[in-house]
Amino acid sequence: MFPFNFIECQKKNLISFLQKLVQTSSQNGIDSLDPIVKVISHELRKFGFKPILIGDKKTLSILCFYGSAKGRKLWLDAPLDT
């Protein structure tokens, strides 16, 4: 039940987050990943996640945890560029 309550409670913040993502230039091979990584990391922290940057400038990924880093994990993999 947690994800549905979270989404409903954070609806305005989530919409704002998505607007920031769309406004941040992140074209593959053209733009640096730094700006989009900063936006995503900042917003994840606001939602209570603990983002960790892994990889190098070309293959940068964001790994994040909610709560304890021990136990089961869920890894969602998505490109940071558009």
HELIX and SHEET records of a PDB file:
HELIX    1   1 PHE A    2  CYS A    9  1                                   8    
HELIX    2   2 LYS A   11  GLN A   23  1                                  13    
HELIX    3   3 ASP A   34  LYS A   46  1                                  13    
SHEET    1   A 2 LYS A  50  ILE A  54  0                                        
SHEET    2   A 2 SER A  61  PHE A  65 -1                                        
END                                                                             
